Amino acid sequence: MSREQQIVDERIKKIEELRKKGINFYPNKFDKKHKISECLKLKLGTRVKTAGRLMTKRDFGKISFASLQDDSGKIQIVLQDGKTPKKTIDFFKKDLDSGDFIGIEGKIFKTKTKETSILADKIEILSKAILPLPSKWHGLQDKEERYRKRYLDLIMNPEVKKIFEKRQKIIQALRDFLIKRNFIEVQTPTLQSIYGGALAKPFRTHYNAYNRDVYLRIAPELYLKRLIVGGFEKVFEFANCFRNEGVDWSHNPEFTNLEFYQAYIDYNELMKITEELIIDVVKKINGKAEIERNNKKIKLKKPFRKVTFENLTKGKMSDEIFKEEIKKIKEPVFVIDHPLEISPLAKKKDEKTVQRFQLIIDGIEIVNAFSELNDPKEQEKRFRDQQKLKTEEKHSFDADFVESLKYGMPPTAGWGMGIDRFVMLLTNSNSLRDVILFPFMKPEE
């Protein structure tokens, strides 16, 4: 029998003992008065009532120590003969284990080592943990296991939680930037009859009620542009998108995209807005217009450098060459004026190129944007040309979108950011899996 199974068996026995004693080890609620972060700031002698997960237990006979953790921090719990009721001490020693959720009452004091702690007088169990937590030093070191069991990763590695708190702040800063400029946040369909808005392979499913195949969206673009046709001039959406492609450090089949569209501007003005947005958000998050990546600092300063797609790839229209060349770029660079063949939704600059740009920072594509094609006849031709391609990654023919353009869409520029990549950049992470709470994983054998 493994050591873990022995621990599980012991805990199951404790559950039976608790049941015999009439103790509810999964109560409905607990009146938590204080967060642990608050407890750490209160005056000595203040009575507190808090709750969290019991992380460690140490019994030294007449005195016992434990650490309690909630989503705001960690604090030491002390139980001492003569100061803590015997009933509470016995319950702590016999019935509780690391991993259990407990509620606790007591007074704030400092130990001889000057550590702010709670001298406990009441403890109650809120949820019994059957499985033991990983060892602090030896458990959950494997990254694959951490991604698969993110709940354990969050419990054992506090720095991971900080990444996702920062992610929320980044998203809020992006939202604030757009709302301050009078953009309206909208929601468009995730389930689509015709997928579009990017060159990518979709996930297909079946809608029983209409007996037809439908798709998870690869981008919200065509619906957002329909809203511009309908009279909105500034719209944006944080969209969960899905692409049936490979998984690596910069790709996940499900990802978060921010797209916004603004009428009456072109990609030149959009580049200026992009500079303002990136610098504004980075300042809010980092306190200055600077990003730290792998012990190097990347300073953000307007205007960002520009290089044409042709100069970057030496005139060769190859996605592989493009990806290799952008790896060399560290400071923010706009790669502009892409080939017409790979940009079916963008407005022409000349007969061979379109008004498009991608923002590259530290070798990562962060933004893709362009002046939107609003000529319905040209858009229809581009869609038909796409249907002739043999590759699976081609744009569907969306007749309804073409029809919407026939009602007229004003000059418009559109913009898309991979949120997961941007968060990866700002948290000094090297894989999307580090910034997605539950990344898609290869099935275990």
Buried (B, 14 or more C-beta within 10 A) or exposed (E): EEEEEEBBEEBEEBBEEBEEEEBEBEEEEBEBEBBBEBBBEBEEEBEBBBBBBBBBBEEEEEBBBBBBBBEBBBBBBBBBEEBBEEEBBEBBEEBBBBBBBBBBBBBBBEEEEEEBBBBBBBBBBBBBBBEBBBEEEEEBEEEEBBBBBBEBBBBBBEEBEEBBEBBEBBBEBBBEBBEEBEBBEBEBEEEBBBBBBBBBBBBEEEEEEEEEEBBBBBBBBBBBBBBBBEEBBBBBBBBEBBBBBEBEBBBBBBBBBBBBBBBEBBBEEBBEBBBEBBBBBBBBBBEEBBBEBEEEEBEBEEEBEEBBBBEBBEEEBEEEBBEEBBEEBBBBBBBBBBBBEBBBBBBBBEEEBBBBBBBBBBBBBBBBBBBBBBEBEBBBEBBEBBEEEEEEBBBBBBEEBBEBBEEEBEBBBBBBBBBBBBBBBBBBBEBBBBBBBEBEEEEEE
